Amino acid sequence: MSKVVEGLYYAQSHEWLKVEGNIGIIGVSDFAQAQLGSIVFVDLPEVGIQVTKEVEFGAVESVKAASDLLSPISGVVIENNQAVIDDPELINKDAFANWLIKVEIANPSEIDQLLSAADYRSISK
Amino acid sequence: MDEILKTCLYDRHVQLSAKMEPFAGYWMPISYSGIIEEHQAVRNHSGMFDVSHMGEIRITGKDAIPFVEFITTNEINSKPFGKVIYGLFLYDNGTCVDDLLVYKVASDELFLVVNASNVAKDYTWIVEHTEGFEVLVKNESDDWSEVAVQGPETEKIVMEMMQIDLTDLTFYTFKNVIWNGHKLLISRTGYTGEDGFEIYGDAIAIPEVWDLLLSSGKILPCGLGCRDTLRFEASLPLYGHEISDQILPIEAGLGSFVKMEKPDFIGKKALLAQKTAGLVHKLVGIELTERAIPRQGYEVYSGDQMIGHVTTGYLSISTDKCIANALIATKYAIIGDQILVLIRKKMVPGVIRNRQYYKKNYKQ
């Protein structure tokens, strides 16, 4: 049983979003990391890049497979997590503590279209 | 869709909580403890693979040797009995039907081991070419199970555990042994770039071998996931990637297994013509100069020009480099030249290099 954290928003494509004011913090779910297995590489956008809801912005990769990351929300990247770039396996250790990017949220109404923790729990069994 | 088959070790894989996937019509283990750990076990110690899905075809009869000389690219006649010979079946146009191992059993008997996904195709193709030869072709794939035990500590562990002497087996030779009342065929072969053995037996014998060897506690069960990362680093080709019905063996760097001096073999004429005309493609190595993973099918560019595609690529476990095999237009195949690989809409720079990513560690 994979872990789902309360208070976060979730996408069907297994990314999570934490909202802090107008800043969105984005990562992948515990379910996603468990499906992939050992993560050996993450491909994240540079600061200043525009990401769009449900559009690919990077990838997490295991030895065998690359899994696209879809942004749960539109916005501009203000930070990417260098610690995860340097040591991608951190995501396997704790997918919620080890976020991928922070964005300045462009359109807060998009948040409501995401899944709650309870809803996500039911689709990620 | 046909039912997916189980090897004789299926229950053991499930018990070990292996990640199982259908491959070549069988439920096969992809990994047990994790691809990286399994890969390292084979490079540094010893690992064991269930490869019971492989195909076995026996050719018997007076013309067995001349027949297999005719349908494969390598030279068999001059090799001693007990030798294993790597070769390819080619179509008339010179592209690859499959690659295979030929076990030279006797003057009237050869044992062929082919890729699991190609058994039916290979068998039909072989039978179609028997005209004029006194041979019998038998598909024995269902009768054989197989494990591959690979890694630098393998010889010592296998000899201790199985109480058999394998020191007389040199690289690419085999022998038949009776072990615990079972007939086994053991060869010093493999698909990892390390020393080791492939052990063939029936569906009663192989689980006994598996259980005994695992009970040593010194051999890690390994899945098809690391089998691919290991063979790739050791620059061993895989059908469907480096070789296929679209690729000539001489384009894939396998010229040394294609004996053009043989009087005749299927595909020879086409290869001669291609050599004269010049090869269109060449298989090269690529090393990215930025961190990214070049995967099968990704396009390779020289400037704006698309010049080919990746056949296999990884963030190599043994070397920590982002490397790939790529089949590219011959005129661009210059070691040291800069190329680009298109990875998720980004052009990632790299250079063309040799394909010796990892130094093979065979015992001669």
Interface residues (C-beta under 8 A of the other chain):
Chain A: G37 S38 V40 F41 D43 E56 G58 A59 E61 S62 V63 K64 A66 D68
Chain B: K19 I30 S31 G34 I35 I36 G225 D228 T229 R291 A292 I293 R295 Y314 L315 I317 I343 R344
